[in-house]
Amino acid sequence: MNSMRYLKVKDFFNKIAKFYDIMMRDMDYKEWSFYIEEIIKKFSNGNKILDLACGTGKISEFLKNKNYDIFGLDISFNMLQLAKKKNVNNLVNGTFFKLPFKDNSFDVVISTFDSLNNVENLNDLRNVFIEVYRVLKNGGLWTFDLNTNFVFIDYWNNYFKIDVLDDLIIIWKSNYVIPNACLLKIYIFERIYDEVYMKYEGELLEFSFKLEDVKNALKEVNFKEVKIYEHLSFRKGHEKNYRVQFVAIK
């Protein structure tokens, strides 16, 4: 595991945390949350859920309000502070690679919004799967989404966007920089008073994986059943989808 790279991930999300919900204001979290709940109902009868890379707690909050027993883990302390303000309890600051929970603790483990694309290579991804397998109960559900390499090339390459809000200017830039990786750069200008702005900036590398390699990694860890869906549906997922959803049963 490249610990320095994951420290950079932590630093990136700590920097942008207070702006994150504003930045993601156009994201349909309601649709996404209902989809996750639909997967849970389809593949599990359990109630105890771990939300890996829970961020500011949007999905966790939804599931808590649906009376699930929800635990959230995130690498960014600042993101967790915002999740706490949404009355999400049971929050832990930590990483994918060493989950601070006992074996067989959860009925369901979820991870959303391409959080696992922050994992650098297939071996590290397999190590995440090993930890998830350990904390899941027998028959437990593990579900997560991934951006595909196709979306990196077809959408995120040479991407540029400026959001001008009341007191914020947000500049997004991304490029396909090396095989299977996309570099996102974000510049945030926060108005302090009049025409005086505070500048924040950060960059994040996301990595893509061949779907068959991810499926095989899950199988190697001994997940019994693995399905790949086109995101937000139960249609079979494939490499030309922008995002896919994995479902794995212990």
Phi, psi and omega per residue, in radians:
M1 nan 2.274 3.096
N2 -1.464 1.600 -3.026
S3 -1.136 -0.561 3.127
M4 -1.115 -0.679 -3.129
R5 -1.163 -0.680 -3.120
Y6 -1.282 -0.437 2.987
L7 -1.152 -0.592 3.080
K8 -1.174 -0.646 3.061
V9 -1.072 -0.808 3.109
K10 -1.018 -0.806 -3.126
D11 -1.091 -0.716 3.138
F12 -1.028 -0.879 -3.067
F13 -1.278 -0.530 3.023
N14 -1.112 -0.668 -3.135
K15 -1.139 -0.763 -3.009
I16 -1.662 -0.019 -2.977
A17 -0.896 -0.839 -3.022
K18 -1.202 -0.269 3.112
F19 -1.780 -0.107 -2.898
Y20 -1.044 -0.840 -3.100
D21 -1.132 -0.580 3.065
I22 -1.201 -0.748 3.128
M23 -1.061 -0.616 -3.084
M24 -1.696 0.333 -3.006
R25 -1.068 -0.444 -3.139
D26 -1.548 -0.087 3.125
M27 -1.274 2.304 -3.125
D28 -1.487 1.390 -3.126
Y29 -1.152 -0.473 3.136
K30 -1.141 -0.840 3.111
E31 -1.060 -0.774 -3.124
W32 -1.082 -0.758 -3.118
S33 -1.128 -0.758 3.111
F34 -1.095 -0.630 3.109
Y35 -1.125 -0.781 3.105
I36 -1.074 -0.748 3.120
E37 -1.110 -0.661 3.113
E38 -1.087 -0.728 3.090
I39 -1.094 -0.772 -3.135
I40 -1.052 -0.807 -3.126
K41 -1.154 -0.564 -3.096
K42 -1.301 -0.561 -2.984
F43 -2.105 -0.010 -3.098
S44 -2.605 2.589 3.003
N45 -1.841 0.100 -3.024
G46 -1.448 2.944 -3.072
N47 -2.171 -0.339 -3.062
K48 -1.630 2.068 -2.960
I49 -2.195 2.407 2.988
L50 -1.893 2.184 3.099
D51 -1.787 1.812 -3.132
L52 -1.412 2.337 -3.050
A53 0.992 0.973 -3.036
C54 -1.238 -0.260 3.104
G55 1.060 -2.331 -3.126
T56 -1.460 0.087 2.938
G57 1.555 0.332 -3.103
K58 -1.071 -0.867 -3.123
I59 -1.236 -0.712 3.116
S60 -1.034 -0.744 3.141
E61 -1.074 -0.792 3.123
F62 -1.016 -0.837 -3.083
L63 -1.197 -0.622 3.076
K64 -1.085 -0.740 3.128
N65 -1.186 -0.275 3.049
K66 -1.632 0.202 3.064
N67 1.250 0.433 2.967
Y68 -1.451 2.626 3.064
D69 -1.517 1.725 -2.918
I70 -1.883 2.343 3.027
F71 -2.060 2.444 3.139
G72 -2.125 2.417 3.083
L73 -2.250 2.387 3.087
D74 -2.622 2.613 3.129
I75 -1.287 -0.376 -3.064
S76 -1.751 2.042 3.088
F77 -1.098 -0.681 -3.108
N78 -1.136 -0.654 3.079
M79 -1.135 -0.701 -3.133
L80 -1.132 -0.593 3.106
Q81 -1.083 -0.597 3.093
L82 -1.303 -0.631 3.070
A83 -1.095 -0.651 3.135
K84 -1.084 -0.613 3.119
K85 -1.188 -0.317 3.065
K86 -1.574 0.240 3.134
N87 1.101 0.506 2.988
V88 -1.512 2.112 -3.128
N89 -1.705 -3.045 3.078
N90 0.953 0.871 -3.117
L91 -1.783 2.393 -3.089
V92 -2.283 2.349 3.050
N93 -1.563 2.019 -3.095
G94 -3.044 -3.033 -3.092
T95 -2.068 2.890 3.048
F96 -0.992 -0.569 -2.823
F97 -1.458 -0.287 3.081
K98 -2.545 1.539 -3.057
L99 -1.335 2.244 -3.068
P100 -1.462 0.903 -3.126
F101 -2.360 2.689 3.135
K102 -1.276 2.806 3.053
D103 -0.994 2.546 3.016
N104 1.016 0.729 -3.060
S105 -1.569 -0.504 -2.936
F106 -2.174 2.590 3.020
D107 -1.401 -0.580 -3.043
V108 -2.465 2.426 2.936
V109 -2.162 2.294 3.140
I110 -2.179 2.737 2.953
S111 -2.601 2.311 -2.995
T112 -2.220 2.921 3.053
F113 0.994 0.957 3.061
D114 0.847 0.546 3.127
S115 -1.032 -0.617 -3.109
L116 -1.320 -0.181 2.987
N117 -1.220 -0.205 3.058
N118 -1.367 -0.182 3.089
V119 -1.372 2.345 -2.878
E120 -1.365 -0.588 -3.037
N121 -2.630 2.962 -3.038
L122 -1.139 -0.589 3.132
N123 -1.157 -0.746 3.074
D124 -1.120 -0.674 3.115
L125 -1.099 -0.736 3.103
R126 -1.066 -0.667 3.111
N127 -1.134 -0.613 3.030
V128 -1.086 -0.795 -3.131
F129 -1.058 -0.669 3.128
I130 -1.076 -0.759 3.132
E131 -1.178 -0.737 3.112
V132 -1.089 -0.769 3.115
Y133 -1.013 -0.715 -3.105
R134 -1.099 -0.759 -3.043
V135 -1.485 -0.161 3.098
L136 -1.439 2.515 2.987
K137 -1.266 2.778 3.056
N138 -1.019 2.306 -3.075
G139 1.465 0.039 -3.081
G140 -1.247 2.814 -3.056
L141 -1.864 2.341 3.034
W142 -2.174 2.065 -3.128
T143 -2.357 2.388 -3.086
F144 -2.711 2.766 3.082
D145 -1.950 2.785 3.072
L146 -2.450 2.423 2.869
N147 -1.218 2.517 3.105
T148 -1.634 2.880 3.055
N149 -1.092 -0.532 -3.127
F150 -1.068 -0.725 -3.130
V151 -1.230 -0.564 3.070
F152 -1.039 -0.759 -3.079
I153 -1.396 -0.757 -2.976
D154 -1.448 -0.473 -3.040
Y155 -2.130 -0.855 -2.990
W156 -1.454 -0.289 3.125
N157 -1.234 2.291 -3.110
N158 1.003 0.607 3.132
Y159 -1.460 2.415 3.113
F160 -2.568 2.311 -3.130
K161 -2.629 2.474 3.037
I162 -2.139 2.192 3.009
D163 -1.837 2.153 3.089
V164 -1.960 1.939 -3.129
L165 -1.950 -3.050 -3.062
D166 -0.981 -0.941 -3.082
D167 -2.132 0.272 -3.102
L168 -2.370 2.502 2.891
I169 -2.148 2.180 -3.111
I170 -2.107 2.170 3.132
I171 -1.971 2.192 3.119
W172 -1.942 2.315 3.048
K173 -2.423 2.387 3.061
S174 -2.561 2.657 3.134
N175 -2.593 2.597 3.016
Y176 -1.400 1.874 -2.902
V177 -1.784 -0.666 3.078
I178 -2.410 2.856 3.140
P179 -0.899 2.191 3.081
N180 1.214 0.389 3.128
A181 -2.465 2.507 3.141
C182 -2.210 2.321 -3.136
L183 -1.798 2.096 3.093
L184 -1.822 2.246 3.047
K185 -2.061 2.337 -3.139
I186 -2.217 2.300 3.069
Y187 -2.114 2.191 -3.116
I188 -2.111 2.238 3.096
F189 -2.027 1.990 -3.117
E190 -1.806 2.163 3.127
R191 -1.201 2.180 3.098
I192 -1.610 -0.847 2.979
Y193 -2.879 2.611 -3.126
D194 0.807 -2.094 -3.124
E195 -1.830 0.400 3.133
V196 -1.714 2.190 -3.086
Y197 -2.121 2.559 2.968
M198 -1.721 2.316 -3.100
K199 -1.783 2.339 3.010
Y200 -2.169 2.493 3.078
E201 -2.596 2.684 3.107
G202 -2.873 2.843 3.090
E203 -2.390 2.647 -3.044
L204 -2.480 2.274 3.043
L205 -1.672 2.250 2.988
E206 -1.930 2.522 -3.104
F207 -2.081 2.532 3.095
S208 -1.925 2.808 -3.114
F209 -2.383 2.588 3.011
K210 -1.144 2.351 -3.058
L211 -1.048 -0.669 -3.130
E212 -1.151 -0.615 3.103
D213 -1.151 -0.702 3.116
V214 -1.152 -0.770 3.105
K215 -1.040 -0.781 3.140
N216 -1.126 -0.661 3.108
A217 -1.093 -0.715 3.086
L218 -1.101 -0.732 3.126
K219 -1.137 -0.690 3.141
E220 -1.098 -0.528 3.120
V221 -1.423 -0.094 3.061
N222 1.567 0.309 2.932
F223 -1.132 2.292 -2.989
K224 -1.336 -0.764 -3.039
E225 -2.194 2.244 -3.139
V226 -2.277 2.211 3.105
K227 -2.175 2.594 3.104
I228 -2.185 2.139 -3.107
Y229 -2.064 2.642 2.880
E230 -1.100 2.310 -3.013
H231 -1.011 2.474 -3.123
L232 1.190 0.352 3.107
S233 -2.618 3.130 2.996
F234 -2.069 0.442 2.977
R235 -1.398 2.616 -3.113
K236 -1.052 2.270 3.141
G237 -1.438 2.683 3.128
H238 -2.628 3.015 -3.016
E239 -1.127 -0.355 -3.124
K240 -1.609 0.047 2.941
N241 -1.289 2.633 3.036
Y242 -1.265 -0.649 -3.122
R243 -2.500 2.499 3.114
V244 -2.195 2.763 3.110
Q245 -2.065 2.204 3.065
F246 -1.701 2.464 3.022
V247 -2.252 2.169 -3.123
A248 -2.310 2.421 -3.115
I249 -2.001 2.257 3.106
K250 -1.300 nan nan
